[in-house]
Amino acid sequence: MFKKLLPDLAAWQERHGRPFTFITEASVNLAEDDQLLDWMRQAGFNRAFLGIETPVEASLKEAQKGQNLRHDLLDS
């Protein structure tokens, strides 16, 4: 749903001289979607707070944070 909104938000921002900037909170797996990141930049998102609990794989598994296990944390 959010991805569908971003192109329209970016176009609105462009038409109105980019009056707003946005921030969001996300998991590190946000780095996996280049198209989403590009649309977010175009829409005016300039910061993302990433929820990084721990780099310890066993702890991430115990906390069921599978999205943080898909890729190397530092690479993401």
QUIWO-V666280 format. One record per pair of residues at least 4 apart in sequence whose C-alpha atoms are under 6 Angstrom apart, sorted by the first residue. I is the first residue (numbers start at 1). J is the second residue. Records with the same first field share a line. If there is no record, write none. Layout:
# QUIWO-V666280
I->J + J
This chain:
# QUIWO-V666280
6->10 + 39
9->43
10->42 + 43
13->18
14->18
21->44 + 45
22->44 + 45
23->45 + 47 + 48
24->48
25->48 + 49 + 50
26->50
27->50 + 51
28->50
31->76
40->45
41->45
60->65
